[in-house]
Amino acid sequence: MYTDLFGSGIELQTQLLTIITIIFTSIIWLYIYWWRRKLNLLPAVALPILLWFIFGTLDITITARAIVENPLTEGNIAARWFFVNFGILGPSLASFCWISLWVGLCVLLEELSERFTKYKNFLINIRLVVYYSLFFGHLIGFMSWIEVTHPFAMMINSIQNIFVLTVKNTGIIDLFDRMVGIVLTLIHLALLKTITLFKH
């Protein structure tokens, strides 16, 4: 069990390279939003994106320390493939692909919302589900590495096992994470509606 966030030597190099990649990838996607003139679409999902950025970075950073010596300790099959095949570059490449996959999906949803205006709100709000699901999954992933929070993370994993309908740890958000994402999205939208009502 690793309780320290940062390692030393090659571990620290791997972690720093991963963090730099995450920041670089985020800048690329911000540029894409700017180029598309769609920066106005980001404030609506700023909170879950920020939470995903924080806990996703913490999760992969502590994971990067653990997999330097033994990449097979990673339970996520997709992430493990990167770690096994690319060594210390694995966490960086996995981070780039992971971020691009989900932000790319949300960009697609935004484009579809403009084509199918009847479903605009629904398609736009799916982004909240995606980002909240990612936040929750990485929160639990990070907590699983910390001694104090490890039991809670294992309890959540036990609950997740009940909801898994396909192969576990394939690298795609599982059903339980999506359900939590939906609940958090509903809370998010309800709070926004309440704030709007109070303003009027």
C-alpha positions as CSV (number, residue, x, y, z in Angstrom):
1,M,0.0,0.0,0.0
2,Y,1.4,3.4,-1.0
3,T,0.5,6.2,1.3
4,D,2.9,8.9,0.0
5,L,1.8,10.7,-3.2
6,F,5.3,11.2,-4.6
7,G,8.1,8.8,-5.0
8,S,11.8,9.4,-5.8
9,G,14.1,8.9,-8.7
10,I,12.5,7.2,-11.7
11,E,9.1,7.2,-9.9
12,L,9.2,10.9,-9.4
13,Q,10.2,11.5,-13.1
14,T,7.3,9.3,-14.2
15,Q,4.9,11.3,-12.0
16,L,6.1,14.7,-13.1
17,L,6.0,13.7,-16.8
18,T,2.4,12.5,-16.3
19,I,1.4,15.7,-14.6
20,I,3.0,17.8,-17.4
21,T,1.1,15.6,-20.0
22,I,-2.2,16.2,-18.2
23,I,-1.7,20.0,-18.2
24,F,-0.5,19.9,-21.8
25,T,-3.6,17.8,-22.9
26,S,-5.9,20.2,-21.0
27,I,-4.4,23.2,-22.8
28,I,-4.8,21.4,-26.2
29,W,-8.5,20.9,-25.5
30,L,-9.0,24.4,-24.2
31,Y,-7.4,25.6,-27.5
32,I,-9.8,23.4,-29.4
33,Y,-12.8,25.0,-27.6
34,W,-11.4,28.4,-28.3
35,W,-10.8,27.6,-32.0
36,R,-14.4,26.3,-32.2
37,R,-15.6,29.4,-30.4
38,K,-17.3,27.2,-27.9
39,L,-15.6,28.4,-24.6
40,N,-19.1,29.5,-23.5
41,L,-20.1,25.8,-23.2
42,L,-17.5,25.1,-20.5
43,P,-18.9,27.1,-17.5
44,A,-21.9,24.7,-17.3
45,V,-19.5,21.8,-16.7
46,A,-16.7,23.6,-14.9
47,L,-17.4,22.0,-11.5
48,P,-17.3,18.4,-12.5
49,I,-14.3,19.0,-14.9
50,L,-12.4,20.7,-12.0
51,L,-13.2,17.7,-9.7
52,W,-12.1,15.3,-12.5
53,F,-8.9,17.2,-13.1
54,I,-8.0,17.2,-9.4
55,F,-8.8,13.6,-8.5
56,G,-7.9,12.2,-11.9
57,T,-4.4,13.8,-11.5
58,L,-4.1,12.5,-7.9
59,D,-5.2,9.0,-8.9
60,I,-2.8,8.6,-11.9
61,T,0.0,10.3,-10.0
62,I,0.0,7.9,-7.1
63,T,-0.7,5.0,-9.6
64,A,2.4,6.1,-11.6
65,R,4.5,5.6,-8.5
66,A,3.2,2.1,-7.9
67,I,3.5,0.8,-11.5
68,V,7.1,1.7,-12.1
69,E,8.3,-1.5,-10.4
70,N,5.3,-3.6,-11.2
71,P,2.8,-2.4,-13.8
72,L,0.7,-5.6,-13.3
73,T,-0.5,-4.1,-9.9
74,E,-2.9,-1.9,-12.0
75,G,-6.4,-3.5,-12.0
76,N,-7.7,-1.5,-15.0
77,I,-7.0,-3.5,-18.1
78,A,-6.8,-0.6,-20.5
79,A,-4.4,1.4,-18.2
80,R,-2.3,-1.7,-17.5
81,W,-1.8,-2.2,-21.3
82,F,-0.2,1.3,-21.5
83,F,1.9,0.6,-18.4
84,V,3.2,-2.8,-19.6
85,N,4.0,-1.7,-23.2
86,F,5.3,1.8,-22.6
87,G,7.0,1.7,-19.2
88,I,7.5,5.1,-17.6
89,L,5.8,6.7,-20.6
90,G,2.7,4.6,-19.9
91,P,0.9,6.8,-17.4
92,S,1.5,9.9,-19.7
93,L,0.2,8.2,-22.8
94,A,-2.7,6.7,-20.9
95,S,-3.6,10.1,-19.5
96,F,-3.5,11.8,-22.9
97,C,-5.8,9.1,-24.4
98,W,-8.1,9.0,-21.4
99,I,-8.7,12.8,-21.4
100,S,-9.0,13.0,-25.1
101,L,-11.5,10.1,-25.2
102,W,-13.9,11.7,-22.8
103,V,-13.5,15.3,-23.7
104,G,-13.8,14.3,-27.4
105,L,-17.1,12.5,-26.6
106,C,-18.4,15.6,-24.9
107,V,-17.4,17.7,-27.9
108,L,-19.4,15.3,-30.1
109,L,-22.4,15.6,-27.8
110,E,-22.2,19.4,-28.2
111,E,-22.1,19.1,-31.9
112,L,-25.0,16.7,-31.9
113,S,-27.0,19.1,-29.7
114,E,-26.7,21.7,-32.4
115,R,-27.9,19.3,-35.1
116,F,-30.7,17.9,-33.0
117,T,-32.1,21.0,-31.3
118,K,-35.1,19.1,-29.9
119,Y,-32.8,17.1,-27.7
120,K,-30.3,19.9,-27.0
121,N,-30.7,20.1,-23.2
122,F,-30.6,16.3,-22.9
123,L,-27.4,16.0,-25.0
124,I,-25.7,18.9,-23.2
125,N,-26.5,17.5,-19.8
126,I,-25.0,14.1,-20.6
127,R,-21.7,15.9,-20.4
128,L,-22.4,16.4,-16.6
129,V,-23.0,12.7,-16.2
130,V,-19.7,11.9,-18.0
131,Y,-17.6,14.3,-16.0
132,Y,-19.2,13.5,-12.6
133,S,-18.8,9.7,-13.3
134,L,-15.1,10.3,-14.1
135,F,-14.6,12.3,-11.0
136,F,-16.2,9.7,-8.8
137,G,-14.3,6.8,-10.4
138,H,-10.9,8.6,-9.9
139,L,-11.9,9.7,-6.3
140,I,-12.4,6.0,-5.4
141,G,-9.3,5.0,-7.3
142,F,-7.2,7.6,-5.4
143,M,-8.7,6.6,-2.1
144,S,-7.8,3.0,-2.7
145,W,-4.1,3.9,-2.5
146,I,-4.4,5.7,0.8
147,E,-4.3,3.6,4.0
148,V,-6.9,5.7,5.9
149,T,-9.4,5.7,3.0
150,H,-8.6,2.3,1.6
151,P,-11.4,0.4,3.5
152,F,-14.0,2.9,2.3
153,A,-12.8,2.5,-1.3
154,M,-13.0,-1.3,-1.0
155,M,-16.5,-1.0,0.3
156,I,-17.4,1.0,-2.7
157,N,-15.7,-1.5,-5.0
158,S,-17.8,-4.3,-3.4
159,I,-21.0,-2.3,-4.2
160,Q,-19.6,-1.7,-7.7
161,N,-19.2,-5.5,-8.2
162,I,-23.0,-5.9,-7.8
163,F,-23.7,-3.5,-10.7
164,V,-21.0,-4.7,-13.1
165,L,-22.8,-6.2,-16.1
166,T,-19.8,-6.8,-18.3
167,V,-16.1,-7.6,-17.8
168,K,-14.8,-5.7,-14.8
169,N,-11.9,-3.2,-15.1
170,T,-12.0,-2.9,-18.9
171,G,-11.1,0.7,-18.7
172,I,-14.6,2.0,-19.5
173,I,-16.7,3.7,-16.8
174,D,-18.7,1.0,-15.2
175,L,-22.4,1.0,-14.5
176,F,-22.1,2.0,-10.8
177,D,-20.0,5.0,-11.6
178,R,-22.5,6.1,-14.3
179,M,-25.3,5.8,-11.8
180,V,-23.4,8.0,-9.3
181,G,-22.8,10.4,-12.2
182,I,-26.5,10.6,-12.9
183,V,-27.3,11.2,-9.2
184,L,-24.7,14.0,-9.0
185,T,-26.0,15.5,-12.2
186,L,-29.5,15.6,-10.9
187,I,-28.3,17.2,-7.7
188,H,-26.3,19.7,-9.8
189,L,-29.3,20.6,-12.0
190,A,-31.6,20.8,-9.0
191,L,-29.3,23.3,-7.2
192,L,-29.0,25.4,-10.4
193,K,-32.8,25.5,-10.7
194,T,-33.2,26.4,-7.0
195,I,-30.6,29.2,-7.3
196,T,-32.4,30.5,-10.4
197,L,-35.7,30.5,-8.6
198,F,-34.2,32.5,-5.7
199,K,-32.8,35.1,-8.0
200,H,-36.2,35.7,-9.4
